[in-house]
Amino acid sequence: MNGGHRYVLDVSNTFNNENTAVSSSGLILLYLSASDLPPFSSGSIVQGEIYQLLPIPKAFNPGSFNQQKYWSLKRIFHKAYGNRANWKEIKTATGSLFYRDKAQQYISNILGKALKDSISLGLIDALLLGNKSGLSSDIMTDFKRTGAMHILAVSGLHVGILAGIIQFILALLPVYSKRGRIFSAGLFILFLVLFAWLTHFEPAILRAVGGSILMILARIFQKTANAWNNLFAMACFLLLLDPNFFFHIGFQLSFLAVAGIIGFYKSWVGRYTFSNKLMQYFWEMTVMGFAAQWVTLPLLLYHFQQFSWLFLITGWVAIPLSTFILAVALFYITISGIPLLNTFIGWLLDFSVFLFRWIMSFLSDVTWAVSEGIYLPDAAIICLVIIVFLIALSIEYQKRNIFIISICLLFTLFQVSILYYNKEEQTYILSERGNAVLTIRKGHSFFVFSNKLIDKKRQDILYLEKWTTKRHYIILPESIISFNMHNKTLVLLNGEKSHDFIPFGTHWWVASSFVGPWEKWLEECPPKLLILNADLPFYFKRKLLDLAEKLNIEVYDIGVSGAFNLLKY
């Protein structure tokens, strides 16, 4: 909802028409309209009216965000809409959620004094607190194209960076006795737990924090810590805590990336050494980045259908720069009340964030930075998993023949996938309110017909950039356009104020808006299926539904059921 607020509501009671309380339980998404009234704080007990309780829909368009799948993993299956004026707080917020939000807001306000604009503040909030609500679309695009989204998503990388900073600070303390070392380790563990709490206990954070605590305890009790045992123990613990973590993308990528680093980094990095410390640093970062990226390649293609060719360069730049920014941010929070010093450190923080943004924007503008629209069938993904591990093992054990065979298999797999992709044809009417969008893809040729210009934000929401890299956007003129598809003639009508998609024939029609004598057309040539576009006015939609029921015509509502695939009907 534009300008409104979204809440996760833990329902305890509902009221029926007789205003009688009924005991209820469960989580729902609550969307409240924009209002001058202040938003509710996390942990508040509230009461109010909703318009209607609706199931959370699936992905409306091919490749787009599947709300139902995402929220079901959080045990949320319904959503509701309401007016903020009809809701009131009956008990002030308390508890862990309330204090966590207050702590995040307090830290963000301190950092906001040093940063000149909201874009930089949104970036530092994401890096330090895991709060991505303030990130601009340009920042998201830059990090996505450069393969650095893991920098924005608070993960084990951030825990490692912050743990290194805290270890450096604790190492300056004059601690010599065993009791002192235990006290120092306790402070370190306390910091990690507080950081996990502050960042909403994300699976990747819990994995890194748990692994670090196990390593620290092993040192205190003088035991040998095995990285594989730690990783496996944390995976089992998190899955026992919540089995749905297994389907969390952060959980999958975090554990798989760490497994790749544990399995291959030490062996690969030791094959070459450099006397120059800078060269050695670049070599270590290259090997670590390659090990993590290589083993997660199948998952990245499966979930995001894209691959960034700049991931190594990004690792060389983004990791040290984000480490420096986090260190300066922590130092600024500590000394924010000291005049002069806070001015200098604040300027340093602001300049560092600005430099980080500029570098990522520069890399994002490289034309070959990312390959998009890499759609592989499930069978191809399984084959890719096998090939990826064959190549990794051939490098590990220096088996040249296996390496060459695996590379040939990889090349063959992508060639077969490209041939399959080029032969495939997809034609959809997408769900898009206020506009009607028809997409036709034949291999790498992709055409988008629409009545209105589709801006970059809507292109991202509709996932149009993931279909193919070569896209042709065509705005429909105020005339009739016809073209053939599988021996069926489609005619797109565009009126003065609205437009229609009307495939002429006895199979199906698509109604987009009220232009012309619909009743006469339907009665004289009733289709088997009437497709209602997402931008239909409610009164006209109701009229068409009644007429379709009278004439025994099947109805498909894009606004309810999502995009319609013309080729599968």
N, C-alpha and C positions, 0 to 999 in steps of 0.2 A: 504494500500500500504506500503510495507516494506521500511522504511527510508523516506517516503514522509510525506506530511501534509494534513490534512483534514480541510476544511473551510465550514462554513455556509454562503452562498452567497445570498444577497438580490438583485435580478436582477431588474434593472431599464430600461435597453435598450439591445436589441440584434441586430446583424447585419446579413443581408441576403447575398446571393452570390454576389449581386451587391454592397456590402459594404454600404448599405443604413440602417440607424438606424431605428429600429422599437421599439416603446414603448412597454415595457413588465413589468410584475410585478410578484412577487412570490419568494419563497425561494427554493434553491437547495443545495445539498451537493456537494462540489467540492473537488476532490482528485487530488493533484498535485504531480508529481514525485519528487524524491529526487534530490537536487541540492545544489551547493555551494552557491547559492544566499540566502540571509536571508529570513526567513519566513515573511509573511505579518502580521501586527499588527491588532488587532480587531479594527474595525471602519474605516479601510482604504478603499478608493475607487480604485478598480482595473479594469483592462481590459485585455482580452486575448482570446485565442481560446480553444475550447473543442473538444474532438474527437467525442463524441456522447452523446446525452441526453437520459438517461435510466430511466425507472421506478424503484423505490426501491423495491427489491424483498421481498417476504414473507419468512418465516422460511424455509430454504432449507432442514433441517432434523427434524424428530420428536423430540419435546421438546427443540429445539435450539432457539436461540434468534430471535424473529420476528422483523426484521428491519422495515418492512413496518408499522406494528402496532405502534412501538415506535416512528418513525419519523412522522407518520401521526398526532399524538397527538401534535406535534410541528408545524403542518401545512407544512411539507416538504414531497413531494411525488416523487421527481426525484433526480437523482444523475448524475454527469458528471466527466470525467477524462480529465486531461490535462498535458502538459509539463510546468514545472515551468519557463523554459527559454522563453516560449511564453506568459508569463504574466508579466505585469508591473503595478506599482503603479502610478496612475495619480493624487492622492490627498492624502497627509499625513493623517494618522489616527488622529482623534480627538473625543471628546465626551465621554460619560459615559463608554462605553465598553473599550476604549483605556486606560483611567485613572484607571479603575478597574484592567485591566491586569498589568499595570505598578505598581500599589499598591501591587498586589499579588506577582509580581516578586521581588519588593523591600523587602517585608517582608521575602520571601523565601530566598533571598540572605543573609539577616542578620542571619536567623536561620542556614543557611548553614555554617557559620563561626564557629558555636558551634558543629555541628554534624560531625562525622568522616566519615560517608559513605552515599551514595545516598539512600540506603534503609531506613535508619532512617529519612532522610530528606523527602522522599516520604510519610512516615507515619505521620510526624508532619504536612506536607502540607495538608494531608487529614483531620486530626483532627481539625486543626485551620482554614483552608481556604476552605475546601471542594474540593480541587484539588486532584483527585485520579489518575491522569495520571502518577505519579511517583511511584505508589504502585507496588511492585513485586508480581509475581504470588504466591509465597510462603506465603507472608503476607495475601493475599486475601484468600487463602486456609485455613490458620490458623484461621482467624476470622470467616470464613464461617462455619467451623466445630465446633467451640465453641459457635456459636449463637451470635456472637458479631459484626455482620456486621453493626448494627445500630450505633456502635461507630465510624466506618469509614465514614458513610454517615452523613454529617452535618445535624443535626435535632434539634428538640426541646430540646433534652438532652444537646446538646452543648450550646444552648442559655441559658438553666437553669444553667449550670456550669459557663459560662462566666458572666451571670447576677449576680450570687452569688459572684463571685470574685469582680466585679465592685461595688456591693452593700457594700461589706466589705471595699473596699477602700474609697468609699464615706462616709461610716459611721465614718471614722476617721477624717473627716473634721468637724471643729467647727461650725455646722449649727444648729441654735436654733430658728430663726424666721420663719414665714410662707413663707416669700419671699425667704429665704435661702433654705427652703425645696423644693419650686417650682423650684429654680435654679438647685438644686441637681437632682431633678426628670427630668428636661430638659436635663441635661448632660447624664443621664442614658438612656433616650429615644433616644437621638442623637447617643449614642454608639450602641444601638440595631439596629437602622436604618442603620448605617454604616456597621455593621456586616452583615445584611441581603443583602445589596448592594454588599458587598465584596464576598459573597457566592452565588451570582447569583439568589437571590430571590426564592429559592426552596420552594415548598408548605409547607413542614414541618417547615422551618424557618419562613415563613410568619405567620403560625399559632401560633408559639411560641412567636414571636415578637409582633404580634397583641394582643395576650392574655395578655402579660406582660404590654403592654402600657395601655390596658383597666384597668388592676388591679391598675396601678400607678395612672391613672386619677381618679379612684374611691377613692383612698386614699386621693388625693389632695382635692377633692371636698366632702370628708367625706361621701361617699355613700357606701352602701353595695354591694360588688361585688359577683355575683353568678357565680360559675365556669361553670355550665351547660349553662347559658345564654352567657357567653363569648365564649365558645366552639362553640355553635350553630351560634352565630353572625359571628365568624371568618370563619366558613364553608360556610355560605351564602355569605359573602363578597368575598371569594376566588373563589367560583363558579360563582358569577356574573362577577368577573374580568376575569375568563377564565373557561368556563364549562368543558373543557378538563382535568382540574385538578382532576375531579372525577375519571378518569381512571388512574391517576398517582399512582404508588404503594406507594410512599412516603406519598402522601396525605391520602390514605386509612389506612395505618399502623399507621401513626401519630395520626390521629383523633380517630381511634378505640382504640389504646393503651391508650391515654389520657382519653377517655371515661371509659375504664376499671378501671383506677386509680381513677378517680373522683367517679365512682359508688361504688367501693368496698374497696379501700385502707383504708379509715378512719375507717370503721366499722371493718374490719378484723384485722388491726394492733392494735386496742384498746382492743382486747380480751386477750392479754398477754402483760405484761410489765416486764422489767428486771431492776434491780437496777444497774447492771453493764452496763456502757455506751457502751462498745464494743459489748456486747451481744444484747443490744437494737438496735445498729446500724445494726448488721447483721439481726436481726428480721425485721426491717423496710425495708431494702433492699430486703429481701426475699419476703415479702408481696408485695412490689411494683413491683418487677420483675415478680412474679407469676401472679398478676392481669393483667399486661400488656401482658404477654406472653399467658395467658389462653384465653383472649378474641380475640387475634389476631391469635390463632392457625388455624382456618379454612383458613384464608387468607394466612398464611405461607405455609400450605400444598398445597393450590391451585396454588400459584405462584412459589414456590421453591421445592415442593415435597420432603422436608426433615425436620427433627426436631432434634435440638441439645438438648441432655440431660444435658448439662453443663451450661444451661442458668443462673441458680441460682448462681453457683460458679463464672461464668463469671461476673455477676452483682456485687458480693462481691469484686472482684479484679479489673475488668476493669474500672468500674465507678470511684472509688476513685483514681486509678492510672492515668487515663486520666484527671481527675480534677487537680491533682497535676502537671501533665505535661503541661497542658494548662496554669496554673497559673505561672509556672516557665518560660514558653515560652513568655508569656506577659511581665513578669518582665525582661527577658533577652533582649527583643526588646527595652524596656525602657532604660536600662542601658548599652546597647551594646557599647557605646562610652566611658565608664569609664574603664580605665585600672585596672588590677588585679581583680576588682569585676566582670567584664564581663568574665574573665577567669574561676573563680570559679563557677559562675552561669551557664556558658556554659558547664563546665564539669558535673555539676549536671543535666542539661537538657539531655546531651548525655547519661549519665549513666541511667537516668530514662527511656528514650526511649528504650535503649538496654534491660533493665530489663523487660519492658512491652513486647517487642518482644519475649524474652526468655520464659516468663510465658505463653504467648498465644501459642507459639510453643510447649511447654511442654504439655499443656492441649489438644492441637490438636492431639497429638500423642496417646492419650488415645483411645484404640480400640473401645470402646463403646460410644465415644463422640457424634456421630451423626448417626441417622437412615436415610438412603437415599433411593430413589426410591419408595417413598410413593405416588403412583398414586391412587387417588380416583375419581370415576365418579362424574359428576356434581350433580346428585341426592344425592350421599353420602355426598358431601360437604354441601348441604343444610341441610341434616339431622344432620350433625356435628355441624352446626351453632346453631340449636335448642337445641341439647344436651349440648353444651358448656354453653349456657345461662341458661339452667335448672340447671346445676350443680353450676354455679356461684350464682344463686338466692337461691338455697337450702342451700349453705354455708352462704349467707347473712342473711337469715331468719331462719337459723338453723332448716331446715326441713329434718330430717334424712331419712324418707321414700322416699321423692322425690330424695334425693341424691343417695340412693341405687338403685332406679329404673333407674336413669340417668346413673349411672356407668354400670349397666347391659346393657342398650341400647347402650352405647358407645362400650362396649366389643363385643356385637352382631354386630354392624355396621362394626367394623374392621374385625371380622371373616368372614362376608359375602363378604367384599371387598377383603380379601385374597383369598377366594374361587374363586371369579370372576377373580382375577388376575392370579391365578394358571391355570385356564382353558383357559385363553386368549393366543393366539399365534400371534406374529407379525414378519414379515420378510420384511426387507427393504434393498434396495441398496441405500446407502447414497451418498450424493453429497460431494465429496472430491477430489479436483484437485491434480494431481500427484499421486493418489492412488485410488484403487477401494476397497470399503468396503461393505461387505455383513453382515448384522446382522440377527440372528435368535434367537428369544426369545420364549420359552415355559414355562410359569410360571416364576419361579425364575432361570431357566437355561438360560443362555445368552451366545451366541457364536458370536465372531467377526472374520470373515475371511478377510484378507487383504494381499496385495502383499508386503507392507512395514510395518515396525514397527510403531505403532501409539504412539507417545510420550505423556507425561502427559498433555501438553498444548493442543494438538489436541484432546485428550480424553475429556477435559473440553469443548472445542469448539463444538465438536460433541455431547456433553451431554451424553456420553456413561455411565458415572457414575450414572446417574439418572434412568437408566432402572432397574437395580437390583444391589445388593451389590456383587453378585457372578458373575464375568465376566471371560470368557475364551478367550484369544486372540490367534489366530492361524495364523501364517505366511504361506502362500501357497508355497509349494515346486515347483520345476520346473517339474511338472508332472500333470496328470489329477486326480482330486478328484471328486467322484460322490456320491450323497446321495439322498434319496427319501423324497419327501414332498408332501402330499396329492395326492399320486399316480402319481406324475410327477417326472421325474428324472432330477435333475439339475447337470450339469457338469461344473466344474470350470477349465479352461485351464490357465496354467501359462507358458508363453514363456520365452526365455532367457532375453529379454530386456523389455518385457511388459506382460500383462496378459489379460485374457478374461473371462467374465462371460457369458456362452452360455447355457441356458436351451434348450436341444434338444427337438424338437417336433414341432407341427404346430401352437402353441399358441403364444409364444413369444421368442425372442432372445435378448440377451444383448450384445451390441458391446462395447468393452472397448479400444481396440487398434488394429492396422492393423497387423494381423498374419494370413496368409493363404488366400486361394482363396474366398474372401467374395462374389464376384459377382456370382460365381458358386453355393455357398451354398444358397444364397438368391433366385436365379432363380429356382433351383431344389426343394427347400422346403420353399416357401415364408411364413413367419410367419404373424399372424394377427397384431402383434405389434413389432416394433423394438425399443429397449431401448438403448439410447446413453448415455454412462457414462460421468462423468464430465471431465475426463482427456484425451478426444479424441483430437488429433491434428486437427487444423482447416481444413487443406486440405483434410484429410480423412473424417472428419465429413461432409464436403460439398459433397464429392463423395458419401457417404452413403445416404444423403438426396436426391440427384438427383436420385439415384437408387431406393430408396423407393417410390419416386413420380412416377417413371416409372412403377413400379410393383404394385402400388396402396396399399402400406403398410403403416399402421398408425405408427407414430413416437412419442416417448416420450423422450425428452431431459432432463436428470437429471440436467445438468449444468444450465438449464434455469428454469425448473419447480420444482426442488427440489427432495428429496428422493422419490423413487418409492416403493409402497407397493405391493409386489408380490401377497399377499393373496386377495386383493380387485379387482384384474383384472379377 
